[in-house]
Amino acid sequence: MTRLGIGVVGAGRVGAVLGSALRAAGHPVVGVSAVSEASLERADTLLPGVPVLDVPEVVRRSELVLLAVPDDALAELVAGLAATGAWQPGQIVVHTAGRYGAAVLDPARAQGVIPIALHPAMTFTGTSLDLSRLVGCTFAVTAPAPVLPIGQALVVEMGGEPVVLDEAARPLYHAALAHGANHLVVLVAQAGQALAAAGVADPGAVLRPLLTAALDGALRAESASGGRDAEGEVTNGAVTTLTGPVRRGDAGTVADHLDVLTDLGVRTGATDVAASYRALSRAATGRALAAGLLRAEQGRALLDALATGDPAAGPARGTAAGTQGGAGPAHTGGPDGSTVHGAHHDEGEGGTDAPGADQEDQA
């Protein structure tokens, strides 16, 4: 691929790393925007010698502009730069927001730029460790068909694996990643708190082998299933590796768990732990039933136990055969390297007179 002068708008955890990866692939980085102390330090560490400039100047100098800003700031930034005539015909503009496809770049496209959306399905630390993690990382690529090869080539140059994603699918894709990665972190935090309350000195050490094995098995099953069978039907994938009291139909154990977790909430204020256990056990029951892993009477007993003491439970709980809410056959698919955030972004940065570009950090 022709060497391109890269401008990085936002030296957050994602922008600085991807800028460094593109530089390692032979593309000179001609400028970076950084405002916060942390971003300035990242720029200095990952992009040494690259001038720190305001956003309009970064755009002016660049053949390829990498926009790594918070999702909520992106549209306003693109439109603001368009209003000032900052975009240049023939310029490649790449954004890294998982939530959006290429359409968010339409104001720039109207001024002749080539729009591409690239989203790495990975959690970023904003350090050089991320560079090795990019190898084999899946990137969702969304762009007009004629320019898709450019986006795919950029991903390959960074060591990633490009996967073409339709514009309309981006919100669901992003929700899947956020649900998998972010809520996995919350689940670990909740389990760790309960173990600490039980007197375990190092909850992480107890959870590590158990969760590592469970996650590895679930991901292997999901990959092996491919999401659909030969007839195109959704497969059960990861749910087939389910273990524990729900899988065994042990309604009494589930009820005991809810009692002790509710007590934990009363004692510590961590009421979210019992609520999450209840919600996820219901989901596990529904998917286990749909996969044929439980008998109907086991499902009814579990659902009765889960409804007991639940202030949100109505008088009608539905039947055991219909617990999946019309979702069809159980399927827990969704690619995830755990990113960040937005499935992957931890930070983005702007810093310009263009509207919407003054947010530095992204949660």
N, C-alpha and C positions, 0 to 999 in steps of 0.2 A: 504494500500500500504506500502511496506517496506520503512523504513526511509532511506533517502539518504543524503549523504554529498553534499551540494549544494555549487557551486562556481559561483559567479556573476561577469561576465566580463562586466563592464560598469555600474557605479552607477549613471546613468542618471535618468531622471524622471520615466522611465519604469522599468529599472533594479532594482533600489533600492526598489520600491514598490512591484514588483513581488517576489523579494528575501525575503522581509518582510512577504508577504502573505504565501510563502512556509514555512518559519520559523514558522509562527503561526500555520501551519498545522502539525508541528512536525518534519520537516526536519531541521537538523542543518546546518547553513550556515558556511562553513569552511574558506571562504576567499572572498574578494571583491577587484576589481581593481577600483581605483579612482585617477584622476590626478588633475582636476580643483578644485578650492576652493569650488565651489558650490557642486561638486560631493562628495568631502570629507565631507562636512557638511551633505549632504543627507545620506551618509553611516553612519556617527556618529549618526544621528537622527533615521533612520529607521532600521539600522542594528548595534545597539550598541554592542560593545565588539567583533565584527567580525574583524579579522586582515585585514589591507589593504596591498595587495601584488601586485607584478607585474603579468601580465597575465599568463606567463608560470607556475608560482608557483601556481596560482589559479587553473589552469587546472590540474596540477600534484596532487593537494590535493583532487580533486573533484570526486565524483561518478556521479554527474549530473552537467554539465556546462551550465549555462544560459548566452547566448550571447545576450546582449542588447546594440548593437552598431548601428551607422547609417547604413542605407541600403547600401549605396555606399561603406562602409568600410568592410562589412561582408565577401564577397567572398575572398578578399585579406587576411583578418585575418585568415579565416579557412585554406586557402591554405598555408599561412605562418607558421602556427602552425604545419600543416602536414609536411612541408618541414623540420622542426626541430625535427620531431618525438615526438611531445608533446602529441598527442592523445593516449589514452589507450584502448585496446580491452575491450568491455563490458561497456564502459562509455556511459552514455546518454548525448547527446548534443542537447540542445533546443535553437532555436533562435526566436526572437520576431518580425522580419521584415515582415510587411504585404505583401510586394512586392514579396517575395520569398517563394517557398515551401521547401521541404526537399532536393531537388537536389543540392542546393547551398552548402550543407554539404557533398557532395560526396567525397572530398579529405579526410575528417575525417572518413567517412563511409568506405573508402578503407583500413583504419587502424583499423577497427573493432568496431567503435562506433555505437550507436543506434541513428539515426537522426530524429528529430521531429521539426516541425515548429508550433509555437503557436502565434497567434496574437489577442490580446484583442481589440475589437472595442470600444474604449473609449479614451477620452482625459485625459491625465495625468498632474497633477500639481507637482508631485514629493513630495507630503506630505502625512501625515497619512489619510487625507480626502479620498484619492484614495482607501484605503483599503475597506471602506464600499461600494464604488462605484463598486468594483469588483463583489459584490454579485449580481448575475443575469446577469452579463455582458457576452455577446457572445464572445467566443474565436473561431477563425478559426483554425482547427487542420488539418495539412497535414503531413503524414508520411507513410512509407511502411505499408501495411495492417497488417502484424503480430504485429506491435508495436503501432498501433493506440490506443489500449486500455490504453497504458501507458500515451500517451498525453491526452486522455480524462480524465483519473483519476487525472492527475495533475491539469487540469482545474477545475474539481469538488472540489478538495481539496482547491483550492483558492476561491471557492464560485461561479465560473463562470458556463456558459452553453456552453458545447463544440458543435461545428458544424463542421462536417467533410467536407473538401473542397479539390477538386482535385488539383493536382499540376498545371495543365494547366490553372486553373481558378484563380490562385492567383493574377496575374497582373490586371485582370478586377475587381476582388473583391476589391483590394486595390485602384484602380482608383475610384470606386464607393464611397468608404468611404471618400477619399480625396476630391472628388467633392462635396459630401454632407456636410461634416463638415467644411472644410477649406473655401469653397466658401460661406457657410452660414455666417461665420464670416465677410468675405469681404462685403457681402450684408448688414449686420447690420451696418458695418462701413460707407458704402455709404449712407444708409438711415439716419443714425444719423448725418452725415455731412450736408445733405440737410435740415434736420429739424433745426439744429443749425443755418444754413444760413437763415432760415425762421424766426429766432428769438425765437425758443423754448429753454428754459433754461436747461431742462433735457431731452434730446432725449431718453435716456434709459427708463425713466419712461413712456414716451408716447408709445414707441415701445413694451414694455414688455407685456402688456395684449394682444395686437393685434398679435404679433408674437408667443406668447405662445399658443394662441387659434388656430392660423393657423397651426402651427407645430403639435400640438396635434391632430387636426382633420385630417391632411394629413397622419400622421403616423398611426392613428387608421384605416383609410380607406385602407392604404397599407397593414396593417396586416390582416384586414378582407378579403381583396381580395386574399391574399396568392400568389399574382403574376400571377396565372393562374386559369381559370375556370375549370369546370368539364370535358370539352372537351380538356383541355390542352392549350387553347388559352390564350395569354397574356391579362390581364384585365387592366382597366383604373386606378384602385386604387386611389392614392392620387389626381390625376387631377380632380376627380369628386367633390372635395371640393373647387375647384378654385372659387374665388370671384373677384370682382373688374371690372375695365373697359373692360378688354379683355373678361372676361366671359360674360359681358353684350353686347359686340359688340360695345362699345362706342368709335368709331374711332376718333371722335373729341376730346374726353378727352385724349386719348393716344397722339394725335398730340400736344395738349397743354402741356402735361407732357414733351414731348421731347423738346419743345421750352424752357421751364423754366429750364430744366436740362442742356440743351446746354448752356444757358446763365450762369448757375452756373459754368460750366466748363470754360467759357471765363473769368469770374470774379475771379475765385479761382484757376484755373489750374486743377480742378478735372474733367477732360474730361472723365474719366473712368465711371462716374456715368451714363451719357446719353448713353454711349456705352453699358453698362451692361443692362440698362433698355430696350434698343432697342433689344438686343440679347435675353433676357429672355422673352420679350413680343412676339417676333417671335416664340420662343419655346412654349410659353403658347397658342398662336393662333393655332399652328400646332397640339398640343395635344388636345386642346378643339374641334377642327374640327374632329379629328380622333375619339374622344369620343362621337361625336354627340351633343356636348354642344353648338355649333354655327351653324348657317346656312351658306351656301357657300358664299352668298353675304356679310354677316358680316365678314367672313374671308378675302374676297378680299379687303373690305374697310380698315380693320385693317392692312393688309399687305401693301396697298398703303400708308397709313399714316406712317408706320414704314420705308418705303423706301424713303420717302421724306426727303431730306437733308442728306441722308446717303452716304458718299463718297465711301463706299465699295459696294453699290448696283449697279448691272449691269442693262442693259435694260430689261433683261428677269428675272422676279421674280417668275415664275412658277404659277401654279394654286392653288386655295385655297384648293383643294382636295389633293394636293401633297406636302404640306408644311412640312411634317415630314421627308423629305429626305430619304424616303425608309425604315424608321425604323419600319414600320408596325404599329399595334395598339398602341395607347399611353400607356406608362407604365413608371412610375417614381420609380420603385422599387430599392432596394439596402439597406441592413442592415446598420444601423449607430447608434452608441452611441456617436458619435462624438469623437472620438478620435482622438488619435492621433495620427492625423498627419500620415505622411506616412500613413495615417489616424490616427495614434495615437502618434507616437514618437515625443517628443519635444527634447529629448537629449539622446545621447548614449555615451559611453565612452570606449576607449581602453587604450593604454598605455603599449606598449611592444616592443621588438625588432622585433616581427613578422610584416611583411609588412601589411600596411593598418589598423593598430590598434591604430594609434595615433590621430584619430579624437575624440574630446570630445563631441561636441554638434551637435545636429541634428535639422534642421529646418523643 
